[in-house]
């Protein structure tokens, strides 16, 4: 009971210490963003019923690229929006200060907490719209990820209009797996506005389905231009970690517009339409093939990795250690000389990762970034395995 009271006090302190919206700091943040973007033309906006939105609102969107936040900022909002952002950006002192003063709302990805919902409600009460990416992470293969973040029940309680937006084109501008960014056409569509009255009359299941169906995008089916660049596939092996031809594990490498398997020697080349010249044709189809391969032995999955771990506390302090990660169908375990913890699979919503580098989880209020000592490409597999398990659980009701 004492521990619960201490946790409640901690959450209340964090809520009360959040930054109120400071217009000057907000403008400064996006001034810096504009410098970063340079003279890139604005995206094309398709604004179905956006002018009819009344009062503060929640805007939900798919998440194709890191730059999505700037595109949504450029929508003709009557009041500039506040974003729910990865709490990672609160781990760096300068960004922490700017984000807090600009009113941004930190969220522990794939974790339930008491703080984020309260901050969202407070921001809406103050008359300012809030932008949320329900996927909680960037698209992996050009399609919208399974949605695991705040859901329909929460949005209904807010009692505000819900704006559903869809970003297209940004995935090929800078996908999760490539370092280089290309300037490409981007379209932002306000696909649907669900009024507060409509949301109140819908069941949670109906609202969740409307959100998922409306914001969903498949980049391979909605190309906006040709892509003549000569290094489109650079880094793609960090996502497509199994060979499509022989199912070799961690045998793929990428260079230029090709991805090659060192086991069977098969080479796949991306054309100007981001399609492979032969099967599987699309990145998404390759990813689906890997899913089917992994599902065959998913209940016996047993992943282990020695890792270098970087840990950020809630105050931004950082420490490093060596540890071991272990993932099975039942859950995730981490052990080091300093700490040991286990999360059953029903407590894990998903695993964010940076392709070819690290994957991450929270333990209490600390962020753990796990860097495998060998085969860093495997971080995509850890995230993929969890997604497969969670999808199977949702279908079977386990």
N, C-alpha and C positions, 0 to 999 in steps of 0.2 A: 504494500500500500504506500509506503514511504517512497519507494522507487517510482511508482506511478505519479505521485504528487510532484516529485522532482522533475519528471519528464514533462508534466503539464506546465509547470512553471517555466521550464526551458522553452517550450513552444510559445507560451504567452510572451515571454521576453523577446523572442525572435520576431513575433508578429508586431509587437509594439515598437521594435527597432527598425521596421521597414522604412524605406525612403518614400516620402511623399513626392508627388510629381513636381519637378522643378523645370519650368519651361525653358530657362536659359541653358541648363545642362542638357536637356533633351535635344534642343536645337544644336548644341555643340557636338553631341554624339553623332547626329546625322550629318553634320557638316564634315566630320571626319570620315564618315561613310561615303559621302559624295566624292571626297578626295580620293578614296580608295577605288571607287568605280570609274572615275575619270569622266570622259565624254560619251560613254556608252548611251545609245538612244533608249528612251523609255520603252517598256514593253507595251504590247497592244492590250487594251483593256476592253472587256466585254461585260457591261455592267447591268445585267438583268435585275431590275427592281431594286437596285442598290439605293436609288434616290428615295425609295419609299420607306427605308429603315427609320424607325422612330425611336429616338433616345439612345442611350448606351446599348451596346450589343456585344455579343461574342462572335468573333470571326474564326472559323475553323477552316484549315487548308491542308492539302497534301504537302509533302516536303521533299522536293526534288534536289535542291541544291542549297548550300550554305547561304547563297545570295537571295533566297526567297524572301527573307525578312525585309529587304530593301524594296523589292518589287511590291510587296503588300503595303508597305509604308506609302508608296506613291499613289495608291488608290485615293479617290477624292473623299477622304474622311472629313466629316464636319469638325470633328476633334481628332487630333492625332492619337493613334492607338498605343497602348502599352502591351508589351510582349511577355508571355511566359517563356522563360529562357532556361537553358541548362545551368544548373547551379555551378558547374565547372567554371563559368565566367566570374563567379563570385570568389573563386579561389585565388585570383590574382588581384593584388591590392588596388592597382589603378583602375582596372575594369570593374572591380567590386564597387569602388567609390562612384564611378560614372553610372553604372547600372542602377545602383540604389538611388542616387539623386535624380535619375531620369524616370524613376518609378517602375522599373522593370521588376518582374516577379520571378524569383528563382524557383526552380523545380528540380527535385531529385528524380532523375529519369527512372521510369519503371518502379517507382516507390510511392506508396501512399503516405501522405503526411497531413498534419492538421494545419500547417501554415499556408500552403499554396491556395487552398479553397477560400480561406478567410481573406487573403490579399486580393484574390480575384473579385470577391464580393465587395470589398471595400473600394476597389478601383471603379467598379461599375456604379456603386452608390454615389461616387464622386463625379459621375457623368461621363467617364472616359471609356471608350471601347477597349476590349482585350482580345489579342490574337493568340490562338493556341494551335499547335501542331499536334493533333491527336495521335499520330504515329509515334511521336517521341524520338524520332531519329530520321536521318536521311534515307531516301530510297536506295536500295541495294542494287536492284537490277532494272530500274526504270519503271517499275510498278509501285503503286502505293502499298506500303507495308501493312501487315495485320495491325489493327488499332487496339492498343492496350492501355492507353492513358484515360484520363477523366471521361466518363461516359454520359449517356443520356439522362440517367437519374440526376446527376449533378446539374446538367444544363437546364433541365426542367425546373429545378429548384431556384435557379437564378432569376426566372421571371423576366427575361429580356429576349429581344429578337435574336435569332441565330442566323448568321450569314455564312453560307457555305461557298468556299472559293476553290478553284482548281488551277494549279500552276502547270503549264506545259512548255517544254522547250528547255527549261533550266537544267534538266538532267544531263543533256549532252553538252551544256555550257561548261559545267565542271562536276562530273559525277564523283561519287564517294571514293572511287578507286584511282582517280587520276590527279596528279599534282597540278598539271597545266590547265589553265582556264582559257576557253575560246569565247569570243564575243559572238553570240548567236541570237536569233529571234526568240522572244519569249512572249507567251500569251497568258494573261491573267483573266480568268472568267469567274464572275460572280454568278455561280450556276443556280443558286436557289436561296431565297430568303424565307425562313420559317419564322413567322411572327410568334410573339410570346403566347398569343391565344391559341394558335395552331399547335405549338409545342405542348401546351397544357392539356390539350385534348388527345394527344398521342400517347400510346403506351411507351415505356422505356425501350422495348424491343423495336417498335416502329421507328422511334427517333434514332436509335443506334443504326438501324438499317438505312435510313434516309441519309444519315451523315456519311456512313461508309460508302454507299453506292454513289453519292453525289460527288465527293471529293476524289474518288478513285480515278487514277490515270494510268495509262500504259504508254510510255514514251515511244515504244517501237511502232505503235499504231497511229501515232499523231505527229509525224515529222513535219517540221516547219520549213526545212531547207535541206540542201545537200551539204555534206561535210567532207571536203576534199583534203583535210589535214592528213599528214603522213605519220602521225604518232597517236592515233586515236585509242589504240589498245594498251598503251603504256600503263602498267599497274593492274590490268584486268585480271591477271592470274591471282591477285590477292583476294578476288571475289570468286572466280571460277577455279576453285582449288582442286577439283577433280577433272580428269580428262573426259571429255564427252565420248571419245571413241573407245578407250580401254578402261575407264573408271580409275585410272591411276591416281593415288592420293599424293598431293603436293608435288606432282610431276610437271605441272604447267609453268611456263614462263612467257613473258610478253615483251615484244619489242616492235616499235613502229606500229603497223596496223595488224600485226599477227600475234596469235597465241599458239604456242607449240608445246607438245608433250615430249618429255625426255625419255619416257618409257616406250611408247609405240612410234614416236617420230611424226605423228600426225600434226599438221599445221592448219590452222583456221585463220582466215583473213577477213577483216571488216571492210566492206565497201563504203561508198559515199553515203549510203542510206543507213549506215550503222547495222547492216545485216551481214551475217556471215554468208559467203558465196554458196556454201552448201549447208546441209543440216549440221547443227540445229537451227540455223538461220538467225535467231535472235538470242541476245544475252539472257532474256527471261526464260526462253525455252531450255537453254543450257542449265540455268539455275533450277528449273523444274526437274530436269533429268537427275541432277545431284540430289534433289529432295527424294525422288523415288529410290535411288540407290541407298541413301541413308536410312530411309524408313524400313528397309528390309531387316535391319538389325538394331532398330532404334531402342528396343526394350533391353538390349544387352550392351548398350553403348557404355564405354568406359574410357573417358579421356583424362589423361594426366599430363601435367606440364610443370617443369621447374621454371619459376618466374622471378624476375626482378620487379618488385612491387613499389610503386610510388603512392604514398598515402597523403591526402589532403584533409586536414581537420576542418571543422566548421568555420574557424577563424582564418583559414588560408595557410596555416603552417604546414610545411611539407617535410616528410621523412621518407627514407628508403630502407628496404630490407629485402632479404631473399626468402622465398617461400615456395609452396607447392599447391597447385590447384588440381581439383578432382571433380569431374562431372559424370554423373550417371543418370539414368532415367528417374531416379528418386530425388536427386538434388545436387547441390553444389557445395563443396567443402574447400576451405583454405586453411593452411597451417604454416606457421613460421615459428621462430624462437620466441616471438613476442605475443602472438595471438593465434587463436584457433576458433573458427566459426563454421557453422553449417546452415544452409538454407534449403528446406525441402522444396520441391519443384512448385508446389502450390503457392509458395511465397515469392516466386520469381516470375515477373511479368515478361521479361526479355533481357537481353544483354547488349548494350550499346558497344560499339567497337570502332577503332580507327584502323582501316584496312592496312594489313602488313605491319602493324605496330603493336596494338594493345587492345584488350577488352576490359570492361569496368563493371564494378558492382559497388553498392553501398553496404557498409556495415555500421548500423546506428547512424551517426551523423558524419562518419568519415567516408571519403571517396577513395576507393581502391582501384588503381590502374595497374593491370597485370601485363607485363611485357615478357612473353615467352623467351627463354634463353636459346631455344632452337626452333626452327621453322615458324617464324612470326606470321607466315601466311595462315597458320592454323586459327588465328583469332576469328576469322570469318566462319570457320567451321563450328566453333563453340557457340557463336550467336545463332547460327543456322540450326544446330541441333536443338537448342532451347526453343526456337520458333516452331520446329516440327513437333516437339513434345507438347507445347502449349496448344497448337492447332488440333492435335489428336485429342487432347483433353477436352477442348471445347466441343468437338464433334461427338465424342462419346459420353460427355457429361461426367467423366471421372473426376 
